[in-house]
Amino acid sequence: MTVINTELYTFKFFIQRIEESGSVINEKTAFVETTAFFNKTICYEGIIRVRFNDYGIFPFPEDLSRADIPVSVKRKMAAEMKRYIKPQKKFL
């Protein structure tokens, strides 16, 4: 079993656009331009969709699974993405 030091991974996020679903729970989908770095070297670049509503923030699992990085890093990326969107949610 290989132990991966997730502390060596950092992320950069930018909300490219927002699409509204028009549902009762104010659901929207953000298209987040995502870059993952390993020791300041880019190891993943892509768009990850994130659905958010009155109840929470949910990155699309199929978008996360396309990233060619370890599973533990994907989990960290999803958590960091939620932290990135949460303070902006009321303005989006």
C-alpha positions as CSV (number, residue, x, y, z in Angstrom):
1,M,0.0,0.0,0.0
2,T,1.4,3.4,-1.0
3,V,0.9,6.4,1.2
4,I,0.3,9.6,-0.7
5,N,1.2,12.9,0.9
6,T,-1.8,15.1,-0.1
7,E,-0.1,18.1,1.4
8,L,2.2,18.3,-1.7
9,Y,-0.9,19.0,-3.9
10,T,-2.4,22.5,-4.2
11,F,-5.3,23.7,-6.3
12,K,-6.4,26.8,-8.2
13,F,-10.1,27.4,-9.0
14,F,-11.9,29.9,-11.2
15,I,-15.7,29.9,-11.8
16,Q,-16.0,30.1,-15.6
17,R,-19.8,30.3,-15.8
18,I,-23.0,29.6,-13.9
19,E,-26.2,27.9,-15.2
20,E,-29.5,28.1,-13.3
21,S,-31.8,25.1,-13.1
22,G,-34.8,27.1,-12.2
23,S,-35.9,24.6,-9.5
24,V,-37.6,25.3,-6.2
25,I,-34.4,24.8,-4.2
26,N,-32.5,27.5,-6.1
27,E,-30.2,24.9,-7.8
28,K,-27.4,26.2,-10.0
29,T,-24.4,24.5,-11.7
30,A,-21.0,26.2,-11.7
31,F,-18.4,25.3,-14.3
32,V,-15.2,25.5,-12.3
33,E,-11.9,25.8,-14.2
34,T,-9.6,23.6,-12.0
35,T,-5.8,23.2,-11.9
36,A,-4.1,20.8,-9.6
37,F,-0.4,21.2,-8.8
38,F,2.0,18.6,-7.4
39,N,5.1,20.4,-6.1
40,K,4.2,23.5,-8.2
41,T,4.0,21.3,-11.4
42,I,0.6,21.0,-13.1
43,C,-0.7,17.5,-12.9
44,Y,-4.4,18.1,-13.8
45,E,-6.3,20.8,-15.7
46,G,-9.9,20.7,-16.6
47,I,-13.5,21.9,-16.0
48,I,-15.4,20.4,-13.1
49,R,-19.1,21.0,-12.7
50,V,-20.3,21.8,-9.2
51,R,-24.1,21.7,-8.4
52,F,-25.1,23.9,-5.5
53,N,-28.5,24.7,-3.9
54,D,-30.0,25.7,-0.6
55,Y,-28.9,22.4,0.9
56,G,-25.3,22.0,-0.1
57,I,-22.5,22.0,-2.6
58,F,-21.9,18.9,-4.7
59,P,-19.1,18.4,-7.3
60,F,-20.1,16.1,-10.1
61,P,-18.5,12.6,-9.4
62,E,-18.1,11.8,-13.1
63,D,-16.0,15.0,-13.6
64,L,-13.8,14.2,-10.6
65,S,-13.3,10.6,-11.8
66,R,-11.9,11.9,-15.1
67,A,-9.0,13.5,-13.3
68,D,-5.9,11.3,-13.5
69,I,-4.8,11.9,-9.9
70,P,-4.9,9.6,-6.8
71,V,-8.3,9.1,-5.1
72,S,-7.2,10.8,-1.9
73,V,-6.2,13.9,-3.9
74,K,-9.6,13.9,-5.6
75,R,-11.3,13.9,-2.2
76,K,-9.1,16.8,-1.1
77,M,-9.8,18.6,-4.4
78,A,-13.6,18.2,-3.8
79,A,-13.3,19.5,-0.3
80,E,-11.2,22.5,-1.4
81,M,-13.7,23.2,-4.2
82,K,-16.6,23.3,-1.7
83,R,-14.6,25.7,0.5
84,Y,-14.0,27.9,-2.5
85,I,-17.6,28.1,-3.6
86,K,-19.3,28.4,-0.1
87,P,-18.5,32.1,0.6
88,Q,-19.4,33.0,-3.0
89,K,-22.7,31.1,-3.0
90,K,-24.9,34.0,-1.9
91,F,-23.5,36.2,-4.7
92,L,-23.8,33.7,-7.6
